[in-house]
């Protein structure tokens, strides 16, 4: 199989991830729920991972809380906010649905390539604007948001900046202080190469993080409300210490190879694939492919074929795994006019090969020729 669905979850994982999960299963009890060696081994592993996340994103370890995914992290962030919030049409439902529930929002429009700039955000500012919530990178187009500009503007205007880094953590260097990010939400199972069911939120000193879920904490048992101190405030219930251990292993892998090198190889493969297919008469691509830096994603349609049919043919006839449909990005599909058709997304990893990119391009071109021949 040629796996090109890495924007959904990375596969295969580096071998260290399997070794780490086996060790955790053989040694870990419940972190913070006992003084015996199994519990303490799990606790040490969790706290080491917390240190690793803090170092990766430049924040204090006690301000790192683990979640089951980036979606939960975004929900925590949005539930902590009052007032008016600005977002964009480029967002995943992990951002949009918590904001719809929040209610007081405005949404910046994107252009025909899915792009927007700081001016589009700033134009929506109101006296009661409390925050800007955006994704660092689009899971549909591969476009990157102008996060440095947004962060600087937010800091200058006393507005909180929440960044969804589900697609970029591990592929781009993310410094919360340098980017003026007040809350960073991330996923473990994508380009940090951890198991599914892992993620987290890092909160800055000025972010008013509120408990989203309350319950057992291992401390302050007789208190009726969730403990105030971080990270316990945001970590009710048993932590996924086994998965968190794989996140630490994934972060070590990323540091060893560097985000720049990992993105560079994957982006080179995506570019070669794009260059091979973009000129075909029936192929329509979505996103900004003139940008200097973008995620290793190529999203396209082949004529008027339903994207699900494209994905099925690629899987059944060529052994190529991609993602089709609407990708939880409804407003972008509305903008592109692809609500009915969806789109076929090819997302690359540094573990893919030039031969795989070439074979995928040949398959798309064959589909294009087949479509032309049927008319």
Secondary structure, DSSP 8 states (H G I E B T S, - for coil): -EE-BTTTS-SS--HHHHHHHHHHHHH---TTS-SSHHHHHHHHHHHHHHHHHHHHHTS-GGGEEEESSHHHHHHHHHHT--SEEEEETT--HHHHHHHHHH--EEEE---TTS---HHHHHTT--TTEEEEEEESB-TTT--B--HHHHHHHHHHTT-EEEEE-TTTBTTB---TTTTT-SEEEEESSSTT---SS-EEEEE-TT-----SS----SS-TT-SS--SSTTGGG--S---HHHHHHHHHHHHHHHHH-HHHHHHHHHHHHHHHHHHHTTSTTEEEES-TTSSS--SEEEEEETT--HHHHHHHHHHHH-EE-EEE-TT-HHHHHHHT-TTT-EEEEE--TTS-HHHHHHHHHHHHHHHHHHHHT-
